[in-house]
Amino acid sequence: MLAGKTALITGATGGLGKAIALELAKNGCDLFLVGRDNEKLRTLHHEIKELYSVRLESKSVDLSVDMEVGYLLSQAGYRIDILINNAGMFPLKSLDESSNEDFDRCFAVNVRTPFILSRELGRHMREKGWGRIVNIGSSSAYNGSGETGVYCASKHALLGLSRSLYQEHRGSGVRVYSVSPGSIQTPMGATDVRQDYSTFLNPVEVAEYIIFIMQYDKEMISEEIRLNRVVVR
């Protein structure tokens, strides 16, 4: 059911973003890839092109800057059927060490941009009577820990936004999912040296699960999903 749909993926060059992009392309979905690193975007663009016959666009965007987010919307526009709010910042600092700028930038990327993209693209999805919005949360949306106070606060906020979006879109044909994985084997996950990286989730498994729930189109919906590790240490 995803073949021919167009998905916008923020943070597309990260470990999970890339896995989601490849899984969507495997299912025949056209892609609009968003990241900050032009070289990584080009590499991912060519990798997908070699594997799958789907339409591809990619844009380098700083999601902490409203003007650039607005430019992204002007480029993506009405044709987006699936929004994957995957981009995120993970400041690993105690609250004592965290600055106002750390807070503002983390919330801009982790909360404000998903809010703007979900609001604007969600309107178009409702008009078409079909859409998917997937907000990539975190296990940190349900707890707190030392050195991640700003990050945890942003993921709590994203969870609240997701719950409200879910209620507002009910019955419209637009389905909203909050997916909150535990630590994942990605470059961002590797910065958390407090835990055993070998026990982290495989990003490919997380991506496969996300594509599975998006394709389930009956009366039931899993709107709030927590994905956890079997072993935690």
C-alpha positions in Angstrom: 0.0 0.0 0.0 3.0 2.3 0.2 4.0 2.0 -3.4 3.7 5.3 -5.2 3.3 7.3 -1.9 5.9 10.0 -1.2 7.6 10.1 2.2 9.6 13.0 3.7 12.2 11.8 6.2 14.1 14.2 8.4 17.5 13.0 9.7 17.6 10.7 6.7 21.4 10.2 6.8 21.4 9.0 10.5 21.4 5.4 11.4 17.7 5.0 11.9 16.8 7.5 9.2 18.8 5.6 6.6 17.3 2.3 7.6 13.8 3.8 7.3 14.6 5.3 3.9 15.9 2.0 2.5 12.9 0.1 3.9 10.4 2.5 2.4 12.2 2.4 -1.0 12.0 -1.4 -0.8 8.3 -1.0 -0.5 8.1 1.2 -3.6 7.8 4.5 -1.8 9.2 7.7 -3.4 11.4 9.6 -1.0 12.2 13.2 0.0 15.4 13.0 2.1 16.3 15.7 4.5 19.6 16.0 6.3 22.4 18.5 7.1 25.3 16.8 5.5 25.3 17.2 1.7 27.9 14.6 1.1 26.0 12.0 3.2 22.8 12.9 1.4 24.4 12.3 -2.0 25.8 9.0 -0.9 22.5 7.8 0.4 20.7 9.1 -2.7 23.0 7.1 -5.0 22.8 4.0 -2.8 19.0 4.0 -3.0 19.0 4.7 -6.7 21.2 1.7 -7.4 18.9 -0.6 -5.4 15.4 0.6 -6.2 13.4 2.3 -9.0 11.8 5.1 -6.9 11.7 8.9 -7.3 14.2 10.6 -5.0 14.8 14.2 -3.9 17.2 15.3 -1.2 17.7 18.7 0.5 20.3 19.9 3.0 18.3 21.8 5.7 19.2 23.1 9.2 16.0 22.2 11.1 16.8 24.6 13.9 16.2 27.5 11.6 12.6 28.4 10.8 13.4 30.0 7.5 15.0 26.8 6.3 12.1 24.7 7.5 9.8 27.0 5.6 11.9 26.6 2.5 11.7 22.8 2.9 7.9 23.0 3.0 7.8 25.1 -0.1 9.8 22.4 -1.9 7.9 19.4 -0.5 4.4 20.8 -0.5 1.2 19.0 -1.2 2.7 15.7 -2.5 3.9 14.4 0.8 1.8 11.4 2.0 4.1 10.2 4.8 6.1 12.3 7.3 8.8 10.7 9.3 10.0 13.2 12.0 13.2 11.4 12.8 15.9 14.1 13.1 17.0 14.7 16.7 19.7 16.2 18.9 21.1 14.4 21.9 23.0 16.8 24.1 24.7 14.7 26.8 25.2 17.3 29.5 24.1 17.8 33.1 21.5 20.5 33.7 24.2 22.5 35.5 26.3 22.5 32.3 23.4 23.1 29.9 23.0 26.5 28.4 19.9 28.3 27.2 21.2 27.9 23.7 21.6 24.1 24.2 17.9 24.0 25.3 16.7 26.2 22.5 18.5 24.3 19.7 17.5 20.9 21.1 13.8 21.9 21.3 13.9 23.5 17.9 15.0 20.3 16.2 13.3 17.7 18.5 9.9 19.5 19.0 9.4 22.7 17.1 10.2 21.3 13.6 8.0 18.2 14.1 5.3 20.6 15.2 5.6 22.8 12.1 5.9 19.9 9.6 3.1 18.0 11.2 0.8 21.0 11.2 1.5 22.0 7.6 1.8 18.6 5.9 -1.0 17.2 8.0 -3.4 19.7 6.5 -2.6 18.4 3.0 -2.9 14.8 4.1 -6.4 15.5 5.5 -7.5 17.1 2.3 -6.4 13.9 0.4 -8.0 11.6 3.0 -4.9 9.6 3.6 -1.6 10.1 5.4 0.9 8.9 8.0 2.8 10.9 10.5 5.5 9.1 12.5 7.2 10.9 15.3 10.4 9.1 16.5 10.5 9.5 20.2 12.6 7.7 22.8 12.4 5.7 25.9 13.5 9.0 27.5 9.9 10.3 26.8 8.9 8.1 29.7 11.6 8.6 32.2 14.5 10.9 33.2 18.2 10.4 33.7 21.3 12.4 34.7 23.1 14.2 31.9 20.1 14.1 29.5 17.7 16.5 31.1 17.2 18.7 28.1 16.9 15.7 25.8 14.4 14.0 28.0 12.3 17.2 28.3 12.2 17.5 24.5 11.1 13.9 24.1 8.4 14.3 26.7 7.2 17.3 24.7 7.2 15.3 21.5 5.2 12.6 23.1 2.5 15.1 24.2 2.5 16.6 20.7 2.0 13.2 19.2 -0.8 12.3 21.5 -2.6 15.5 20.6 -2.0 15.0 16.8 -3.4 11.5 17.1 -6.6 12.9 18.6 -7.0 15.7 16.1 -6.6 13.4 13.1 -8.8 10.6 14.2 -11.3 9.6 11.5 -9.6 11.7 8.9 -7.6 9.0 7.2 -4.4 10.4 8.6 -2.8 8.1 11.2 -0.3 9.4 13.8 2.2 7.1 15.5 4.6 7.8 18.3 7.4 5.3 18.2 9.8 5.4 21.2 12.7 3.1 20.9 15.3 2.4 23.5 19.0 3.1 22.6 19.8 2.2 19.0 23.0 1.2 17.3 23.6 4.5 15.5 26.3 7.2 15.6 24.1 9.2 18.0 23.6 6.2 20.2 27.3 5.5 20.3 27.9 8.9 22.1 26.2 7.5 25.2 29.2 5.7 26.7 27.3 5.0 29.9 25.7 1.9 28.4 26.8 -1.3 26.6 26.4 -0.5 22.9 26.3 -4.2 22.0 22.9 -4.4 23.7 21.4 -1.5 21.7 18.5 -2.1 19.2 19.3 -2.8 15.6 18.1 0.2 13.5 17.0 -2.1 10.7 14.6 -4.0 13.0 13.2 -0.6 14.2 12.7 0.5 10.6 10.9 -2.8 9.7 8.6 -2.4 12.6 7.7 1.2 11.6 6.9 0.2 8.0 4.8 -2.7 9.3 2.6 -0.5 11.5 2.2 2.1 8.8 0.8 -0.5 6.4 -1.7 -1.9 8.8 -4.9 -0.2 7.6 -7.8 -1.8 9.4 -9.9 -0.6 12.3 -7.1 -1.0 14.9 -4.1 1.3 15.3 -1.1 1.2 17.6 -0.7 4.9 18.1 1.9 4.9 20.9 4.6 2.3 20.7 7.6 1.6 22.9 10.4 -0.6 21.5 12.8 -2.0 24.1 16.0 -4.0 24.3 15.9 -7.6 25.5 19.1 -7.1 27.4 19.9 -3.8 29.2 23.3 -3.1 30.7 
